[in-house]
Amino acid sequence: GHNGEYKFSLGLNSTNPLSKIRRPIGIDCMPDDGRILVVDYEFKCVNVYEENGKFINRICQNKLLGPKGICINKSCENQIVIADSKSNAVCIFDSDGKFLNKFGNLGNKNENFAGPQYVSCNSNGDILV
């Protein structure tokens, strides 16, 4: 059952340098297979782990400059949506981590951002920043 017991730590004692986490700032889980996605601000990436904590891969693709918030857009094929505070944008990846799209830039108009921190998706698939 889920009684709040400690299971494991992510990115601490791994021999794989890619699995390390330096500055974790966001986390979410894939609804279909339980993969754990951890945003690392300092490494500018998202580390992906199996439900049991085993490292799978890292999502970067030189698209993220300062990732912060993350959510899974369950209404849009489990797309991975990331608020990137340094690029003043939101980046969208498919459920396997392939880059799909990016929107936003610095400014003070409705479509602009100034260091977005968090992102969420509603049941219609709308992205809220």
PyRosetta script that sets phi, psi and omega in degrees:
from pyrosetta import init, pose_from_sequence

init()
pose = pose_from_sequence("GHNGEYKFSLGLNSTNPLSKIRRPIGIDCMPDDGRILVVDYEFKCVNVYEENGKFINRICQNKLLGPKGICINKSCENQIVIADSKSNAVCIFDSDGKFLNKFGNLGNKNENFAGPQYVSCNSNGDILV")
pose.set_psi(1, 177.2)
pose.set_omega(1, -179.6)
pose.set_phi(2, -105.4)
pose.set_psi(2, 87.2)
pose.set_omega(2, -177.5)
pose.set_phi(3, -111.1)
pose.set_psi(3, 17.5)
pose.set_omega(3, 176.8)
pose.set_phi(4, 82.3)
pose.set_psi(4, 15.4)
pose.set_omega(4, -179.6)
pose.set_phi(5, -76.7)
pose.set_psi(5, 148.2)
pose.set_omega(5, 178.4)
pose.set_phi(6, -66.0)
pose.set_psi(6, 132.5)
pose.set_omega(6, 179.4)
pose.set_phi(7, -108.4)
pose.set_psi(7, -56.1)
pose.set_omega(7, -177.8)
pose.set_phi(8, -169.2)
pose.set_psi(8, 167.3)
pose.set_omega(8, 173.6)
pose.set_phi(9, -109.1)
pose.set_psi(9, 149.7)
pose.set_omega(9, -179.8)
pose.set_phi(10, -104.1)
pose.set_psi(10, 138.4)
pose.set_omega(10, 170.6)
pose.set_phi(11, 71.1)
pose.set_psi(11, 18.1)
pose.set_omega(11, -177.2)
pose.set_phi(12, -94.4)
pose.set_psi(12, -63.1)
pose.set_omega(12, -170.4)
pose.set_phi(13, -109.3)
pose.set_psi(13, 35.9)
pose.set_omega(13, -178.3)
pose.set_phi(14, -85.9)
pose.set_psi(14, 149.5)
pose.set_omega(14, 174.2)
pose.set_phi(15, -85.5)
pose.set_psi(15, -14.2)
pose.set_omega(15, 178.7)
pose.set_phi(16, -87.0)
pose.set_psi(16, 113.5)
pose.set_omega(16, -177.0)
pose.set_phi(17, -62.3)
pose.set_psi(17, -26.0)
pose.set_omega(17, 179.2)
pose.set_phi(18, -69.1)
pose.set_psi(18, -23.9)
pose.set_omega(18, -177.5)
pose.set_phi(19, -83.2)
pose.set_psi(19, -7.9)
pose.set_omega(19, -179.0)
pose.set_phi(20, -66.0)
pose.set_psi(20, 150.0)
pose.set_omega(20, 175.6)
pose.set_phi(21, -123.3)
pose.set_psi(21, 128.5)
pose.set_omega(21, -179.2)
pose.set_phi(22, -103.8)
pose.set_psi(22, -44.9)
pose.set_omega(22, -178.1)
pose.set_phi(23, -137.7)
pose.set_psi(23, 76.2)
pose.set_omega(23, -179.0)
pose.set_phi(24, -67.2)
pose.set_psi(24, 134.3)
pose.set_omega(24, -175.2)
pose.set_phi(25, -136.6)
pose.set_psi(25, -11.2)
pose.set_omega(25, 178.3)
pose.set_phi(26, -153.1)
pose.set_psi(26, 152.7)
pose.set_omega(26, -179.6)
pose.set_phi(27, -151.0)
pose.set_psi(27, 145.4)
pose.set_omega(27, 172.3)
pose.set_phi(28, -155.8)
pose.set_psi(28, 168.4)
pose.set_omega(28, -179.7)
pose.set_phi(29, -127.3)
pose.set_psi(29, 142.8)
pose.set_omega(29, 176.6)
pose.set_phi(30, -73.4)
pose.set_psi(30, 132.0)
pose.set_omega(30, -176.0)
pose.set_phi(31, -71.8)
pose.set_psi(31, -23.7)
pose.set_omega(31, -175.0)
pose.set_phi(32, -82.3)
pose.set_psi(32, -40.8)
pose.set_omega(32, -175.2)
pose.set_phi(33, -128.3)
pose.set_psi(33, 3.7)
pose.set_omega(33, 176.1)
pose.set_phi(34, 77.6)
pose.set_psi(34, 6.4)
pose.set_omega(34, 177.5)
pose.set_phi(35, -53.2)
pose.set_psi(35, 141.2)
pose.set_omega(35, -179.4)
pose.set_phi(36, -103.0)
pose.set_psi(36, 127.8)
pose.set_omega(36, 179.9)
pose.set_phi(37, -113.7)
pose.set_psi(37, 121.8)
pose.set_omega(37, -178.2)
pose.set_phi(38, -117.9)
pose.set_psi(38, 121.4)
pose.set_omega(38, 177.5)
pose.set_phi(39, -80.6)
pose.set_psi(39, 128.6)
pose.set_omega(39, 176.3)
pose.set_phi(40, -115.5)
pose.set_psi(40, 108.8)
pose.set_omega(40, -175.9)
pose.set_phi(41, -64.4)
pose.set_psi(41, -43.0)
pose.set_omega(41, -175.4)
pose.set_phi(42, -71.0)
pose.set_psi(42, -40.6)
pose.set_omega(42, 178.8)
pose.set_phi(43, -83.3)
pose.set_psi(43, -4.1)
pose.set_omega(43, 177.3)
pose.set_phi(44, 56.7)
pose.set_psi(44, 50.2)
pose.set_omega(44, -175.8)
pose.set_phi(45, -156.8)
pose.set_psi(45, 177.8)
pose.set_omega(45, 172.2)
pose.set_phi(46, -124.7)
pose.set_psi(46, 121.3)
pose.set_omega(46, 175.6)
pose.set_phi(47, -87.9)
pose.set_psi(47, 137.7)
pose.set_omega(47, -179.2)
pose.set_phi(48, -114.2)
pose.set_psi(48, 129.3)
pose.set_omega(48, -178.4)
pose.set_phi(49, -125.8)
pose.set_psi(49, 151.5)
pose.set_omega(49, 171.6)
pose.set_phi(50, -67.2)
pose.set_psi(50, 166.8)
pose.set_omega(50, -179.6)
pose.set_phi(51, -58.7)
pose.set_psi(51, -25.5)
pose.set_omega(51, 179.5)
pose.set_phi(52, -89.8)
pose.set_psi(52, 1.5)
pose.set_omega(52, 177.6)
pose.set_phi(53, 97.7)
pose.set_psi(53, -2.7)
pose.set_omega(53, 179.4)
pose.set_phi(54, -73.2)
pose.set_psi(54, 130.4)
pose.set_omega(54, -179.1)
pose.set_phi(55, -64.6)
pose.set_psi(55, 135.1)
pose.set_omega(55, 177.0)
pose.set_phi(56, -106.8)
pose.set_psi(56, -60.6)
pose.set_omega(56, -179.3)
pose.set_phi(57, -165.4)
pose.set_psi(57, -177.4)
pose.set_omega(57, -178.3)
pose.set_phi(58, -126.9)
pose.set_psi(58, 132.3)
pose.set_omega(58, 176.8)
pose.set_phi(59, -98.4)
pose.set_psi(59, 117.6)
pose.set_omega(59, 178.4)
pose.set_phi(60, -140.5)
pose.set_psi(60, -71.2)
pose.set_omega(60, 179.7)
pose.set_phi(61, 54.6)
pose.set_psi(61, 27.1)
pose.set_omega(61, 178.8)
pose.set_phi(62, 53.3)
pose.set_psi(62, 28.5)
pose.set_omega(62, 179.5)
pose.set_phi(63, -101.5)
pose.set_psi(63, -21.5)
pose.set_omega(63, -174.1)
pose.set_phi(64, -103.4)
pose.set_psi(64, 128.2)
pose.set_omega(64, 179.6)
pose.set_phi(65, -104.9)
pose.set_psi(65, -32.5)
pose.set_omega(65, -179.6)
pose.set_phi(66, -160.1)
pose.set_psi(66, 66.3)
pose.set_omega(66, -175.4)
pose.set_phi(67, -67.0)
pose.set_psi(67, 142.7)
pose.set_omega(67, 179.0)
pose.set_phi(68, -129.5)
pose.set_psi(68, -87.4)
pose.set_omega(68, -175.5)
pose.set_phi(69, -78.4)
pose.set_psi(69, 153.9)
pose.set_omega(69, 179.5)
pose.set_phi(70, -143.3)
pose.set_psi(70, 146.7)
pose.set_omega(70, 170.4)
pose.set_phi(71, -152.4)
pose.set_psi(71, 160.2)
pose.set_omega(71, 176.6)
pose.set_phi(72, -103.5)
pose.set_psi(72, 125.2)
pose.set_omega(72, 179.7)
pose.set_phi(73, -87.6)
pose.set_psi(73, 90.5)
pose.set_omega(73, -175.2)
pose.set_phi(74, -65.1)
pose.set_psi(74, -23.7)
pose.set_omega(74, 179.4)
pose.set_phi(75, -83.1)
pose.set_psi(75, -7.7)
pose.set_omega(75, -178.6)
pose.set_phi(76, -127.8)
pose.set_psi(76, 61.2)
pose.set_omega(76, 174.8)
pose.set_phi(77, 54.6)
pose.set_psi(77, 36.6)
pose.set_omega(77, 177.8)
pose.set_phi(78, 57.1)
pose.set_psi(78, 39.1)
pose.set_omega(78, 175.1)
pose.set_phi(79, -63.0)
pose.set_psi(79, 146.9)
pose.set_omega(79, 178.4)
pose.set_phi(80, -95.2)
pose.set_psi(80, 120.7)
pose.set_omega(80, -176.4)
pose.set_phi(81, -114.5)
pose.set_psi(81, 127.5)
pose.set_omega(81, -174.5)
pose.set_phi(82, -129.4)
pose.set_psi(82, 128.1)
pose.set_omega(82, 172.2)
pose.set_phi(83, -81.2)
pose.set_psi(83, 122.1)
pose.set_omega(83, -179.8)
pose.set_phi(84, -109.6)
pose.set_psi(84, 102.7)
pose.set_omega(84, -172.8)
pose.set_phi(85, -68.6)
pose.set_psi(85, -33.8)
pose.set_omega(85, -177.8)
pose.set_phi(86, -75.7)
pose.set_psi(86, -31.2)
pose.set_omega(86, 178.2)
pose.set_phi(87, -95.0)
pose.set_psi(87, 1.0)
pose.set_omega(87, 178.9)
pose.set_phi(88, 54.5)
pose.set_psi(88, 44.7)
pose.set_omega(88, -174.6)
pose.set_phi(89, -147.0)
pose.set_psi(89, 171.2)
pose.set_omega(89, 172.6)
pose.set_phi(90, -117.6)
pose.set_psi(90, 128.5)
pose.set_omega(90, -179.8)
pose.set_phi(91, -107.7)
pose.set_psi(91, 140.4)
pose.set_omega(91, -179.4)
pose.set_phi(92, -120.8)
pose.set_psi(92, 130.2)
pose.set_omega(92, 178.2)
pose.set_phi(93, -121.7)
pose.set_psi(93, 153.8)
pose.set_omega(93, 173.9)
pose.set_phi(94, -74.1)
pose.set_psi(94, 176.3)
pose.set_omega(94, -173.7)
pose.set_phi(95, -66.3)
pose.set_psi(95, -14.1)
pose.set_omega(95, 176.5)
pose.set_phi(96, -97.9)
pose.set_psi(96, 0.0)
pose.set_omega(96, 177.0)
pose.set_phi(97, 96.0)
pose.set_psi(97, 8.3)
pose.set_omega(97, 177.8)
pose.set_phi(98, -81.1)
pose.set_psi(98, 130.0)
pose.set_omega(98, -178.8)
pose.set_phi(99, -62.6)
pose.set_psi(99, 132.9)
pose.set_omega(99, 179.5)
pose.set_phi(100, -113.8)
pose.set_psi(100, -47.0)
pose.set_omega(100, -171.1)
pose.set_phi(101, -162.9)
pose.set_psi(101, 162.7)
pose.set_omega(101, 177.7)
pose.set_phi(102, -146.4)
pose.set_psi(102, 138.2)
pose.set_omega(102, 175.7)
pose.set_phi(103, -141.3)
pose.set_psi(103, 153.6)
pose.set_omega(103, 179.1)
pose.set_phi(104, 104.2)
pose.set_psi(104, 157.5)
pose.set_omega(104, 173.6)
pose.set_phi(105, -163.1)
pose.set_psi(105, 173.4)
pose.set_omega(105, -176.2)
pose.set_phi(106, -69.5)
pose.set_psi(106, 137.2)
pose.set_omega(106, 176.3)
pose.set_phi(107, 164.0)
pose.set_psi(107, -177.7)
pose.set_omega(107, -178.2)
pose.set_phi(108, -119.5)
pose.set_psi(108, 18.5)
pose.set_omega(108, 174.3)
pose.set_phi(109, -89.7)
pose.set_psi(109, 168.9)
pose.set_omega(109, -178.0)
pose.set_phi(110, -57.2)
pose.set_psi(110, -33.8)
pose.set_omega(110, -177.4)
pose.set_phi(111, -88.9)
pose.set_psi(111, 1.7)
pose.set_omega(111, -178.6)
pose.set_phi(112, -99.7)
pose.set_psi(112, 164.1)
pose.set_omega(112, 177.6)
pose.set_phi(113, -130.1)
pose.set_psi(113, 160.6)
pose.set_omega(113, 172.6)
pose.set_phi(114, -134.8)
pose.set_psi(114, 82.9)
pose.set_omega(114, 179.5)
pose.set_phi(115, 68.6)
pose.set_psi(115, 58.9)
pose.set_omega(115, -179.1)
pose.set_phi(116, -59.8)
pose.set_psi(116, 137.5)
pose.set_omega(116, -175.7)
pose.set_phi(117, -105.5)
pose.set_psi(117, -41.1)
pose.set_omega(117, -172.2)
pose.set_phi(118, -129.7)
pose.set_psi(118, 155.8)
pose.set_omega(118, 178.6)
pose.set_phi(119, -145.3)
pose.set_psi(119, 147.5)
pose.set_omega(119, 177.6)
pose.set_phi(120, -146.9)
pose.set_psi(120, 161.1)
pose.set_omega(120, 178.4)
pose.set_phi(121, -127.9)
pose.set_psi(121, 136.8)
pose.set_omega(121, 178.4)
pose.set_phi(122, -93.8)
pose.set_psi(122, -178.5)
pose.set_omega(122, -174.4)
pose.set_phi(123, -68.7)
pose.set_psi(123, -15.1)
pose.set_omega(123, 175.7)
pose.set_phi(124, -86.7)
pose.set_psi(124, -5.9)
pose.set_omega(124, -177.1)
pose.set_phi(125, 89.0)
pose.set_psi(125, 3.9)
pose.set_omega(125, 177.0)
pose.set_phi(126, -70.1)
pose.set_psi(126, 142.9)
pose.set_omega(126, 178.5)
pose.set_phi(127, -99.3)
pose.set_psi(127, 125.2)
pose.set_omega(127, 179.3)
pose.set_phi(128, -109.1)
pose.set_psi(128, 129.0)
pose.set_omega(128, -175.8)
pose.set_phi(129, -120.2)
pose.dump_pdb("model.pdb")
